[in-house]
Amino acid sequence: MTDQEVHIADYDPAWPSRFEAERELLQQAIGGWVVDGIHHIGSTSVPRLAAKPVIDIMAGDADLESSRPCIEALGALQYLYAPYRADVEHWFCKPDPSYRTHHLHLVPTGSPRYRDALVLRDFLRTHYDVAAQYGELKRSLATRFRADRDAYTDAKAEFVTAVLARAG
């Protein structure tokens, strides 16, 4: 899952519309399995926040087993399933690991992963000072871990955990 170099871009005002276009396609393809909407998450969902230019999307499902048929259905939309954190979510990238435009997370709605993604997004959207600090951290970490996505992600964990604690 670490094929693509970590690159942080300035906020792009086109990101929300790219999400909306993809959400419509996803709704048609997997809407029957989605129980709590299709959400724009991650840094591209936070206005003014620097981010990897990959649209992160989360769809709430009842449980991982009942959403397994989505794996095949999403292939038609060029989503590639990767058993990354398979005990927590079904994870997909589009179109492939070497060049990603979208990440899709199918996550049970009652799980901490589902709650945390929405809480983090909502907090950063309403606390620009914290979002700006996060953007600075991400730029620094991207320079340090340019060739190691997993290390980059792991290095953000302490900041994210602190934000989630502050958000309640």
N, CA and C of each residue as an Amber inpcrd file, in Angstrom:
protein
   504
   0.8100000  -1.1920000   0.0000000   0.0000000   0.0000000   0.0000000
   0.8560000   1.2590000   0.0000000   2.1650000   1.1220000  -0.0350000
   3.0310000   2.2860000   0.0540000   3.6530000   2.6470000  -1.2880000
   2.9970000   2.3750000  -2.3920000   3.5800000   2.5660000  -3.7080000
   3.7260000   4.0230000  -4.1200000   2.8580000   4.8890000  -3.6880000
   2.8600000   6.2680000  -4.1550000   3.5740000   7.1680000  -3.1440000
   4.4330000   8.0470000  -3.6460000   5.1500000   8.9920000  -2.8030000
   4.1640000   9.9310000  -2.0910000   4.4950000  10.3100000  -0.8700000
   3.6510000  11.2390000  -0.1170000   3.8840000  12.6530000  -0.6450000
   2.8200000  13.2830000  -1.0660000   2.8770000  14.6540000  -1.5770000
   1.7080000  15.4260000  -0.9650000   1.9950000  16.5640000  -0.3760000
   0.9570000  17.4110000   0.2120000   0.7480000  18.6140000  -0.6990000
  -0.5040000  18.8600000  -1.0390000  -0.8670000  19.9720000  -1.9230000
  -1.6610000  21.0080000  -1.1400000  -1.6160000  22.2380000  -1.6080000
  -2.4940000  23.2660000  -1.0590000  -3.9420000  22.8450000  -1.2920000
  -4.8390000  23.3620000  -0.4660000  -6.2600000  23.0470000  -0.6210000
  -6.7320000  23.3950000  -2.0330000  -7.5180000  22.5020000  -2.6000000
  -8.0800000  22.7070000  -3.9390000  -9.5970000  22.8370000  -3.7990000
 -10.1750000  23.9800000  -4.1500000 -11.6230000  24.1550000  -4.0150000
 -12.4350000  23.2070000  -4.8940000 -11.7940000  22.4760000  -5.7850000
 -12.5030000  21.4880000  -6.6100000 -12.7180000  20.1710000  -5.8650000
 -12.0360000  19.9610000  -4.7500000 -12.1680000  18.6910000  -4.0410000
 -13.6060000  18.3700000  -3.6340000 -14.3860000  19.2910000  -3.0870000
 -15.7690000  18.9380000  -2.7410000 -16.5990000  18.4900000  -3.9480000
 -16.4320000  19.1250000  -5.0830000 -17.2160000  18.7130000  -6.2560000
 -16.7270000  17.3770000  -6.7990000 -15.4290000  17.1020000  -6.6730000
 -14.9320000  15.7750000  -7.0660000 -15.5480000  14.7010000  -6.1670000
 -15.6650000  15.0100000  -4.8710000 -16.3340000  14.0760000  -3.9690000
 -17.7880000  13.8720000  -4.3800000 -18.5190000  14.9420000  -4.6120000
 -19.9430000  14.8360000  -4.9520000 -20.1640000  13.9960000  -6.2080000
 -19.3310000  14.1890000  -7.2150000 -19.4570000  13.3980000  -8.4470000
 -19.2300000  11.9210000  -8.1500000 -18.2460000  11.6290000  -7.3260000
 -17.9510000  10.2320000  -6.9840000 -19.0380000   9.6540000  -6.0930000
 -19.5550000  10.4660000  -5.1800000 -20.6230000  10.0000000  -4.2890000
 -21.8200000   9.5260000  -5.0940000 -22.1710000  10.2560000  -6.1350000
 -23.3030000   9.8530000  -6.9750000 -23.0540000   8.5020000  -7.6280000
 -21.8550000   8.2770000  -8.1430000 -21.5180000   6.9810000  -8.7400000
 -21.5750000   5.8680000  -7.7020000 -21.0340000   6.1430000  -6.5340000
 -21.0350000   5.1440000  -5.4650000 -22.4460000   4.8360000  -4.9910000
 -23.2660000   5.8490000  -4.8790000 -24.6500000   5.6370000  -4.4510000
 -25.3580000   4.6760000  -5.3940000 -25.1480000   4.8460000  -6.6790000
 -25.7660000   3.9520000  -7.6620000 -25.2160000   2.5360000  -7.5540000
 -23.9120000   2.4120000  -7.3200000 -23.2710000   1.0960000  -7.3180000
 -23.4690000   0.3240000  -6.0230000 -23.3950000   1.0070000  -4.8720000
 -23.4260000   0.2930000  -3.5880000 -24.4430000   0.8520000  -2.6060000
 -25.2970000   1.7380000  -3.0610000 -26.2610000   2.3790000  -2.1660000
 -27.0970000   1.4080000  -1.3530000 -27.3670000   0.2340000  -1.8940000
 -28.1580000  -0.7620000  -1.1830000 -27.4830000  -1.3110000   0.0610000
 -26.1780000  -1.2110000   0.1340000 -25.4380000  -1.7020000   1.3000000
 -25.1220000  -0.5890000   2.2970000 -25.2850000   0.6380000   1.8790000
 -24.9170000   1.7810000   2.7230000 -26.0660000   2.0910000   3.6750000
 -25.7460000   2.1770000   4.9800000 -26.8030000   2.4090000   5.9670000
 -26.7600000   3.8020000   6.5950000 -25.6980000   4.5530000   6.3730000
 -25.6360000   5.8870000   6.9840000 -24.9130000   6.8800000   6.0870000
 -25.1940000   6.8380000   4.8390000 -24.6500000   7.8300000   3.9300000
 -23.2370000   7.5710000   3.4540000 -22.8450000   8.3680000   2.4870000
 -21.5080000   8.3420000   1.9060000 -20.8980000   9.7030000   2.2170000
 -19.8020000   9.6970000   2.9560000 -19.2410000  10.9180000   3.5290000
 -17.8760000  11.2660000   2.9470000 -17.6350000  12.5470000   2.7650000
 -16.3120000  13.0540000   2.4170000 -15.5610000  13.2050000   3.7330000
 -14.4500000  12.5000000   3.8730000 -13.6570000  12.5560000   5.1010000
 -12.2180000  12.9150000   4.7390000 -11.3720000  12.9170000   5.7350000
  -9.9640000  13.1860000   5.4860000  -9.7160000  14.6610000   5.2040000
  -8.4840000  14.9670000   4.9410000  -8.0760000  16.3640000   4.8110000
  -8.6820000  17.0760000   3.6190000  -8.9830000  16.3630000   2.5320000
  -9.5950000  17.0450000   1.3850000 -11.0110000  17.5100000   1.6920000
 -11.5760000  17.0510000   2.8020000 -12.9340000  17.4610000   3.1770000
 -12.9520000  18.7070000   4.0570000 -11.7760000  19.2170000   4.3960000
 -11.6710000  20.3610000   5.3050000 -11.2110000  21.5900000   4.5160000
 -12.0730000  22.5840000   4.3570000 -11.6880000  23.7800000   3.6070000
 -10.3830000  24.3970000   4.1170000  -9.5450000  24.7760000   3.1920000
  -8.2650000  25.4550000   3.4230000  -7.1540000  24.5590000   3.9430000
  -7.4280000  23.2700000   4.1860000  -6.4080000  22.3820000   4.7410000
  -5.5790000  21.7420000   3.6320000  -4.2670000  21.8220000   3.7510000
  -3.3720000  21.1330000   2.8280000  -3.5840000  19.6280000   2.9820000
  -3.4250000  18.9040000   1.8860000  -3.7340000  17.4730000   1.9240000
  -3.0230000  16.7230000   0.8140000  -2.9160000  15.4110000   0.9960000
  -2.5760000  14.5820000  -0.1520000  -3.7530000  14.7540000  -1.1110000
  -3.5140000  14.9500000  -2.3860000  -4.6240000  15.2040000  -3.3170000
  -5.3690000  13.9250000  -3.7060000  -5.8780000  13.2430000  -2.6930000
  -6.6370000  12.0020000  -2.8530000  -7.9390000  12.1870000  -2.0820000
  -9.0620000  12.0070000  -2.7500000 -10.3640000  12.1920000  -2.1040000
 -10.6630000  10.9790000  -1.2310000 -10.7740000  11.1980000   0.0800000
 -11.1330000  10.1230000   1.0100000 -12.6390000  10.1040000   1.1860000
 -13.1960000   8.9090000   1.0330000 -14.6440000   8.7170000   1.1160000
 -14.9110000   7.5890000   2.0980000 -15.9230000   7.7700000   2.9310000
 -16.3210000   6.7170000   3.8580000 -17.8090000   6.4540000   3.6980000
 -18.1370000   5.1810000   3.5810000 -19.5370000   4.7660000   3.5280000
 -19.8040000   3.8760000   4.7290000 -20.8960000   4.1570000   5.4230000
 -21.2600000   3.3700000   6.5830000 -22.0320000   2.1310000   6.1730000
 -21.5760000   0.9870000   6.6680000 -22.2960000  -0.2550000   6.4130000
 -22.7160000  -0.8790000   7.7410000 -23.5760000  -1.8810000   7.6600000
 -24.0590000  -2.5290000   8.8770000 -22.9320000  -3.3130000   9.5470000
 -22.1860000  -4.0580000   8.7590000 -21.0480000  -4.8260000   9.2450000
 -20.2120000  -5.2590000   8.0420000 -18.9980000  -5.6730000   8.2990000
 -18.0780000  -6.0030000   7.2030000 -18.5560000  -7.1920000   6.3790000
 -19.1570000  -8.1530000   7.0220000 -19.6090000  -9.3390000   6.2830000
 -20.7310000  -9.0030000   5.3080000 -21.7030000  -8.2330000   5.7470000
 -22.8400000  -7.9380000   4.8690000 -22.4570000  -7.0480000   3.6920000
 -21.3430000  -6.3180000   3.7970000 -20.9350000  -5.4480000   2.6900000
 -19.9100000  -6.0980000   1.7630000 -19.5850000  -7.3610000   1.9700000
 -18.6290000  -8.0450000   1.0990000 -19.0070000  -7.9860000  -0.3830000
 -20.2870000  -8.0940000  -0.7500000 -20.6320000  -8.0060000  -2.1790000
 -20.2200000  -6.6810000  -2.8290000 -20.0000000  -5.6610000  -2.0290000
 -19.5540000  -4.3700000  -2.5730000 -18.1970000  -4.4850000  -3.2470000
 -17.3790000  -5.4030000  -2.7880000 -16.0310000  -5.5400000  -3.3450000
 -16.1090000  -5.7640000  -4.8490000 -16.9630000  -6.6670000  -5.2680000
 -17.1230000  -6.9270000  -6.7010000 -17.7960000  -5.7490000  -7.4040000
 -18.8270000  -5.1970000  -6.8040000 -19.5490000  -4.0840000  -7.4310000
 -18.6410000  -2.8760000  -7.6530000 -17.7180000  -2.6420000  -6.7430000
 -16.8400000  -1.4780000  -6.8580000 -15.7620000  -1.6440000  -7.9210000
 -15.4720000  -2.8740000  -8.2840000 -14.5140000  -3.1110000  -9.3620000
 -14.9430000  -2.4550000 -10.6600000 -16.2440000  -2.3910000 -10.8960000
 -16.7710000  -1.7620000 -12.1160000 -16.4970000  -0.2600000 -12.1470000
 -16.2410000   0.3400000 -10.9820000 -15.9200000   1.7710000 -10.9030000
 -14.4130000   2.0110000 -10.7770000 -13.6250000   0.9790000 -11.0490000
 -12.1580000   1.0360000 -10.9890000 -11.6040000   1.1120000  -9.5700000
 -12.3790000   0.7000000  -8.5810000 -11.8580000   0.6330000  -7.2210000
 -11.1720000  -0.7090000  -7.0260000  -9.9660000  -0.6630000  -6.4940000
  -9.1800000  -1.8550000  -6.2290000  -9.2330000  -2.1470000  -4.7320000
  -9.7110000  -3.3330000  -4.3910000  -9.8030000  -3.7260000  -2.9820000
  -8.4230000  -4.1100000  -2.4670000  -8.1020000  -3.6470000  -1.2800000
  -6.8600000  -4.0360000  -0.6140000  -7.2180000  -4.4350000   0.8090000
  -6.8230000  -5.6200000   1.2340000  -7.1700000  -6.0650000   2.5910000
  -6.3070000  -5.3850000   3.6500000  -6.3790000  -4.0670000   3.6680000
  -5.6410000  -3.2360000   4.6200000  -6.5680000  -2.9600000   5.7950000
  -6.1220000  -3.3100000   6.9900000  -6.9670000  -3.1650000   8.1840000
  -8.3160000  -3.8720000   7.9900000  -8.2620000  -5.0830000   7.4530000
  -9.4700000  -5.8240000   7.0820000 -10.3660000  -6.1540000   8.2720000
  -9.8330000  -6.0880000   9.4790000 -10.6590000  -6.3340000  10.6590000
 -11.4740000  -5.1050000  11.0500000 -11.1800000  -3.9470000  10.4260000
 -11.8260000  -2.6870000  10.7770000 -12.6780000  -2.1380000   9.6390000
 -12.2550000  -2.3820000   8.3860000 -12.9340000  -1.7870000   7.2400000
 -12.5950000  -2.5490000   5.9680000 -13.3930000  -2.3190000   4.9360000
 -13.0180000  -2.7110000   3.5740000 -12.4120000  -1.4540000   2.9640000
 -11.1730000  -1.5600000   2.5000000 -10.4490000  -0.3970000   1.9850000
 -10.1740000  -0.5620000   0.4950000 -10.3920000   0.5150000  -0.2540000
 -10.2040000   0.5050000  -1.7030000  -9.4290000   1.7470000  -2.1230000
  -8.6840000   1.6110000  -3.2100000  -8.1000000   2.7910000  -3.8350000
  -8.5020000   2.7920000  -5.3080000  -8.5000000   3.9760000  -5.8770000
  -8.8920000   4.1350000  -7.2720000  -7.8680000   5.0400000  -7.9400000
  -7.3830000   4.7350000  -9.0760000  -7.5790000   3.5010000  -9.8240000
  -6.6250000   2.3830000  -9.4130000  -5.4380000   2.7170000  -8.8530000
  -4.5240000   1.6670000  -8.3960000  -3.5240000   2.2690000  -7.4010000
  -2.7630000   1.4140000  -6.7100000  -1.8620000   1.9350000  -5.6710000
  -0.7700000   2.8760000  -6.1730000  -0.3780000   2.7660000  -7.4240000
   0.7110000   3.6120000  -7.9170000   0.2450000   5.0230000  -8.2770000
  -1.0450000   5.1820000  -8.5340000  -1.6040000   6.5090000  -8.8110000
  -3.0210000   6.5390000  -8.2560000  -3.1810000   7.1960000  -7.1300000
  -4.4730000   7.1960000  -6.4420000  -5.1800000   8.5280000  -6.6190000
  -6.4600000   8.4570000  -6.9360000  -7.2890000   9.6580000  -6.9630000
  -8.3170000   9.6350000  -5.8400000  -8.6930000   8.4250000  -5.4050000
  -9.7100000   8.2600000  -4.3690000  -9.3370000   7.0960000  -3.4540000
  -9.7120000   7.2210000  -2.2040000  -9.7140000   6.1120000  -1.2500000
 -11.1640000   5.9480000  -0.8060000 -11.5810000   4.7110000  -0.6740000
 -12.9240000   4.4270000  -0.1800000 -12.8080000   3.5000000   1.0140000
 -13.4840000   3.8640000   2.0880000 -13.5000000   3.0840000   3.3220000
 -14.9440000   2.6480000   3.5630000 -15.2060000   1.3480000   3.5610000
 -16.5160000   0.8300000   3.9840000 -16.3480000   0.4170000   5.4350000
 -17.0640000   1.0910000   6.3100000 -16.8240000   0.9700000   7.7450000
 -18.1510000   0.7630000   8.4700000 -18.2200000  -0.2090000   9.3920000
 -19.4470000  -0.3740000  10.1780000 -19.7680000   0.9030000  10.9690000
 -21.0230000   1.3080000  10.9130000 -21.4220000   2.5850000  11.5150000
 -21.2570000   2.6290000  13.0320000 -21.2780000   1.5070000  13.6970000
 -21.1310000   1.5080000  15.1510000 -19.6950000   1.4610000  15.6280000
 -18.7430000   1.4920000  14.7210000 -17.3410000   1.3060000  15.0930000
 -16.6590000   2.6180000  15.4820000 -15.6160000   2.5190000  16.3130000
 -14.8350000   3.7160000  16.6370000 -14.2300000   4.3680000  15.3840000
 -13.8160000   3.5890000  14.4170000 -13.2280000   4.1300000  13.1820000
 -14.2170000   5.0620000  12.4860000 -15.4690000   4.6450000  12.4110000
 -16.5050000   5.4420000  11.7540000 -16.7250000   6.7560000  12.5080000
 -16.9060000   6.6470000  13.7950000 -17.1390000   7.8330000  14.6250000
 -15.9570000   8.7870000  14.5580000 -14.7530000   8.2590000  14.7190000
 -13.5680000   9.1110000  14.7650000 -13.3550000   9.8860000  13.4690000
 -13.5990000   9.2530000  12.3260000 -13.4070000   9.9440000  11.0430000
 -14.3320000  11.1510000  10.9270000 -15.5710000  10.9990000  11.3520000
 -16.5260000  12.1060000  11.2710000 -16.2470000  13.1840000  12.3150000
 -15.8880000  12.7700000  13.5200000 -15.5800000  13.7360000  14.5830000
 -14.3510000  14.5650000  14.2060000 -13.3120000  13.9130000  13.7090000
 -12.1020000  14.6340000  13.3090000 -12.4130000  15.6340000  12.2000000
 -13.1170000  15.1830000  11.1800000 -13.4750000  16.0800000  10.0760000
 -14.2600000  17.2890000  10.5790000 -15.2840000  17.0330000  11.3690000
 -16.1440000  18.1220000  11.8330000 -15.3920000  19.1000000  12.7380000
 -14.5050000  18.5830000  13.5810000 -13.7290000  19.4600000  14.4590000
 -12.7900000  20.3430000  13.6410000 -12.0890000  19.7580000  12.6860000
 -11.1570000  20.5420000  11.8690000 -11.8850000  21.5710000  11.0130000
 -13.0880000  21.2570000  10.5860000 -13.8680000  22.2220000   9.7970000
 -14.2590000  23.4460000  10.6180000 -14.3940000  23.2820000  11.9150000
 -14.8530000  24.3910000  12.7580000 -13.7460000  25.0120000  13.6140000
 -12.5420000  24.4860000  13.5420000 -11.4020000  25.0040000  14.3070000
 -10.2250000  25.1870000  13.3530000 -10.2610000  26.3000000  12.6290000
  -9.2520000  26.5040000  11.5960000  -7.8370000  26.5670000  12.1650000
  -7.6720000  27.0900000  13.3790000  -6.3400000  27.1530000  13.9710000
  -5.7410000  25.7610000  14.1220000  -6.5480000  24.8100000  14.5520000
  -6.0830000  23.4300000  14.7050000  -5.8310000  22.8140000  13.3260000
  -6.7050000  23.0880000  12.3770000  -6.5140000  22.5790000  11.0150000
  -5.2100000  23.1150000  10.4210000  -4.9090000  24.3790000  10.6760000
  -3.6650000  24.9650000  10.1590000  -2.4420000  24.2880000  10.7790000
  -2.5070000  24.0040000  12.0810000  -1.4100000  23.2780000  12.7400000
  -1.2440000  21.8970000  12.1200000  -2.3710000  21.2610000  11.8510000
  -2.3410000  19.9290000  11.2450000  -1.7090000  19.9990000   9.8510000
  -2.0610000  21.0030000   9.0930000  -1.4770000  21.1710000   7.7650000
   0.0290000  21.3460000   7.8200000   0.5110000  22.1390000   8.7760000
   1.9600000  22.3290000   8.9380000   2.6420000  21.0230000   9.3100000
   2.0220000  20.2740000  10.2290000   2.5750000  18.9800000  10.6180000
   2.6490000  18.0440000   9.4150000   1.5890000  17.9920000   8.6370000
   1.5530000  17.0920000   7.4850000   2.6300000  17.4450000   6.4670000
   2.8500000  18.7180000   6.2300000   3.9160000  19.1210000   5.2880000
   5.2920000  18.6820000   5.7980000   5.5160000  18.8710000   7.0810000
   6.7890000  18.4620000   7.6730000   6.9850000  16.9460000   7.5760000
   5.9440000  16.2080000   7.9170000   6.0350000  14.7470000   7.8730000
   6.1670000  14.2220000   6.4480000   5.5310000  14.8870000   5.5050000
   5.6340000  14.4600000   4.1030000   7.0650000  14.6050000   3.5990000
   7.7590000  15.6290000   4.0580000   9.1660000  15.7920000   3.6810000
  10.0070000  14.6890000   4.3160000   9.7240000  14.4140000   5.5620000
  10.4920000  13.4070000   6.3030000  10.2250000  11.9860000   5.8210000
   8.9690000  11.6860000   5.4920000   8.5780000  10.3170000   5.1260000
   8.0750000  10.2310000   3.6850000   8.6570000  10.9930000   2.7880000
   8.1740000  11.0820000   1.4070000   7.9660000   9.7110000   0.7530000
   8.8290000   8.7680000   1.0130000   8.7520000   7.4630000   0.3540000
   8.0970000   6.3890000   1.2220000   7.4960000   6.7840000   2.3390000
   6.9180000   5.7890000   3.2530000   5.5700000   6.2720000   3.7860000
   4.5130000   5.9230000   3.0470000   3.1560000   6.3400000   3.4330000
   2.7620000   5.8620000   4.8220000   3.1030000   4.6170000   5.1360000
   2.7100000   4.0790000   6.4380000   3.3740000   4.8500000   7.5780000
   4.6590000   5.1650000   7.4440000   5.3490000   5.9410000   8.4810000
   4.7520000   7.3400000   8.5870000   4.4110000   7.9360000   7.4470000
   3.7670000   9.2540000   7.4370000   2.4540000   9.2030000   8.2230000
   1.6380000   8.2050000   7.9290000   0.3490000   8.0540000   8.6090000
   0.5480000   7.8150000  10.1050000   1.4710000   6.9200000  10.4510000
   1.7340000   6.6280000  11.8610000   2.2080000   7.8680000  12.6160000
   3.0100000   8.7030000  11.9540000   3.5580000   9.8890000  12.6150000
   2.4910000  10.9430000  12.9070000   1.3650000  10.8900000  12.2110000
   0.2660000  11.8340000  12.4750000  -0.6100000  11.3870000  13.6430000
  -0.4660000  10.1510000  14.0750000  -1.3940000   9.5520000  15.0340000
  -1.4940000  10.3210000  16.3460000  -0.3830000  10.7790000  16.8830000
  -0.4170000  11.4880000  18.1690000  -1.2450000  12.7710000  18.0600000
  -1.0690000  13.5170000  16.9810000  -1.8300000  14.7490000  16.7760000
  -3.3170000  14.4330000  16.6380000  -3.6300000  13.4310000  15.8280000
  -5.0300000  13.0580000  15.5940000  -5.6780000  12.6060000  16.8980000
  -4.9740000  11.8060000  17.6790000  -5.5020000  11.3420000  18.9630000
  -5.7880000  12.5200000  19.8950000  -4.8940000  13.4950000  19.9190000
  -5.1010000  14.6820000  20.7630000  -6.3100000  15.4890000  20.2970000
  -6.4850000  15.6180000  18.9890000  -7.6470000  16.3510000  18.4640000
  -8.9350000  15.6200000  18.8260000  -8.9420000  14.3040000  18.6790000
 -10.1440000  13.5350000  19.0220000 -10.4710000  13.6630000  20.5060000
  -9.4590000  13.6670000  21.3540000  -9.6930000  13.8360000  22.7950000
 -10.2760000  15.2220000  23.0740000  -9.7510000  16.2220000  22.4190000
 -10.2550000  17.5920000  22.6000000 -11.6890000  17.7260000  22.0890000
 -11.9850000  17.0320000  20.9980000 -13.3230000  17.1110000  20.4000000
 -14.3670000  16.3980000  21.2460000 -13.8980000  15.4920000  22.0930000
 -14.8350000  14.7830000  22.9580000 -15.3860000  13.6300000  22.2780000
